[in-house]
């Protein structure tokens, strides 16, 4: 009995003295590993914000440059207008000091604008005389050389009478020399050749003479033979 008890005690001591198996702990995740996805998202967000800010900055610079250019252009325009105004005021003051009124350029109410003259040339060259109706006074005087003429007629009747010029062969010459004009002014129909007359001659010597009042066609003189002049 004593032997068995001792043996049991020794066995129990031996068992207790044996190293106990240790439990392996699960691998711990460091804070650094846990923060890696968050750090990646933050980096992408920073890149996007940087791009957006760069685009806004470039847009602002572009708008600023455009605005500055517009302001400078407006200032330049205002400065030029002000300079012109001051020059006019200066001229008026100088005239007052000298007690002399500014001399205005003389303009003749008989002269026609270049637009009217160009329309005349085009209408005569193409026989489209109706294009001149809107440029005529009402009434307008029509004169035919070597005839009693038509006298004062409406623009519509004047256009019809100008069909007389259809026999003239083009191109018509509306840049006659001063000597030729002087010759006509000294002929039998000199009264129809004034300083403001616009004279054209066809290749086969038709002649048409336009005179003006207030810039509009006041009379049309026509002949089918320059030799009559």
Residue pairs with C-beta under 8 A, 6 or more apart in sequence:
91 102
92 102
95 101
95 102
108 196
109 213
109 214
109 215
110 194
110 196
110 211
110 212
110 213
111 196
111 212
111 215
112 196
112 198
112 210
112 212
112 215
112 216
112 217
113 215
116 135
116 212
116 215
116 216
116 217
117 174
117 198
119 131
119 132
119 135
120 132
120 135
120 174
120 198
120 200
120 210
120 217
121 172
121 174
121 200
122 128
122 131
123 129
123 130
123 131
123 132
124 165
124 168
124 170
124 172
124 200
124 208
125 170
125 171
125 172
127 163
127 165
127 166
129 159
129 162
129 163
129 165
130 159
132 159
132 162
132 217
133 155
133 156
133 158
133 159
134 155
135 216
135 217
136 155
136 158
136 216
136 217
137 155
137 213
137 214
137 216
137 217
137 218
138 154
138 155
139 152
139 153
139 154
140 152
140 153
140 154
140 155
140 158
140 217
140 218
140 219
140 220
141 151
141 152
141 153
141 218
141 219
141 220
142 149
142 150
142 151
142 153
142 157
142 158
142 161
142 162
142 219
142 220
142 222
143 149
143 150
143 192
143 219
143 220
143 221
143 222
144 150
144 161
144 164
144 222
144 223
145 189
145 221
145 222
145 223
145 224
145 225
145 228
145 229
146 223
146 228
150 157
150 161
153 161
158 220
161 220
162 220
162 222
164 222
164 224
165 202
165 206
165 208
165 222
167 204
167 206
167 224
168 202
168 203
168 204
168 206
168 208
168 224
169 202
169 203
169 204
169 206
170 202
170 203
171 203
172 200
172 201
172 202
172 208
173 200
173 201
173 202
174 198
174 199
174 200
176 199
176 200
176 201
181 193
181 197
181 199
183 229
184 190
184 193
184 199
184 207
184 229
185 193
187 229
188 228
188 229
189 221
189 223
189 228
189 229
192 209
192 211
192 219
192 221
193 199
193 209
194 211
196 211
196 212
197 209
197 210
197 211
198 209
198 210
198 211
198 212
199 207
199 208
199 209
199 210
200 207
200 208
200 209
201 207
201 208
201 226
205 224
205 225
205 226
205 227
206 222
206 223
206 224
206 225
206 226
207 221
207 222
207 223
207 226
207 229
208 220
208 221
208 222
209 220
209 221
209 222
210 217
210 219
210 220
211 217
211 218
211 219
211 221
212 218
223 229
